[in-house]
Every structure is written in C-alpha cells, then in structure tokens.
Amino acid sequence: MRLPIGIDNSGELVTSKDLETGEGYAYADKSLFVREVLRDGSKVIVLLRPHRFGRTINISMLQHFLAAEVNGKSTVLLFDNLAIFKEPAYMAAQGKNQVVSISFKGGKQTSFKACMEKAKIVIADCYKDHEALPTVSDLRADERRDFNAIIDRTAHNKTP
C-alpha cells in the first residue's frame, strides 16, 4: 500500500499506479463531499480543517468533479469507482463547469513584500491557465489590457 505523501491533486491520487506492482495509492473515498457541497447551495463555503487534514485534496476533488478537464486531462472517468458515482443526480453535474482554482499552499514567505510577490505569481499563473476563457469579443480593450498586464505581472494596484 502506497501512502500519498505530498500528493495534492485528486486526479493523480485516483489514477496513479506503481509501474512495477500496478498498485495505486491508499485512498479514503471522500467523494460524497461533492454531494454535500452541491446540496448546500451556499455562495461561500468555508472549509475549516486542521493542518494536514485534507483541505487542498478536497478542493482538488471538487475541481476535478466540476470541470471537464484539469491540467489538460479529462476528468470524465475519475469518479466511476467512487461513491459519488452511485448518485446520478449529482453525477449529472460532473464536468459541466468552468473552474478557477487558486492555491496558496507552499507560500511560506518571510516578509509581507515576498508574500505579495508570491501572490502575484500564483494569480498570474492562474490567469495564464485560463487565458482562453475570455475571448477578444468578450472583453473591452481596457479589460484585455488589464488581463494581459496581470499575466505579464506588470499590473499595479488601482486607486479608486
């Protein structure tokens, strides 16, 4: 049994196999958490869990469930052997959403300035990952300029 130490991507956790033994990672099926979130209907959900209790992997599971593709890989078959698969009403939502997921995990900077720089990098990378979402026809010229400035990390705070 392989323990998923350091794995924070639910797609990788569910699909990875050892090349020699074909053995996957030990995995506690928490897929019914998706049902809880969808059933809740709140605009905001706060996940309060102690350090190392699965916040990041649960968010990753939600992302993999709601999006059709994550990091260029299809999510269609990821849930076929999990408990949520036996819930057709919820499986109907699988892969039907655009998902933007940002994680500041690993952002252990020693100063506020370094923290802000790291946040800019994380947000710029997120914009790059979703660059295709807004098309030229969707954005005004100033919005496209701001979008590109964030990607290039040349954007500055605007004062009201």
Helices and strands as residue ranges (DSSP letters): H 10-15, H 32-40, H 55-66, E 69-70, E 73-74, G 83-86, H 88-91, H 112-129, H 141-152
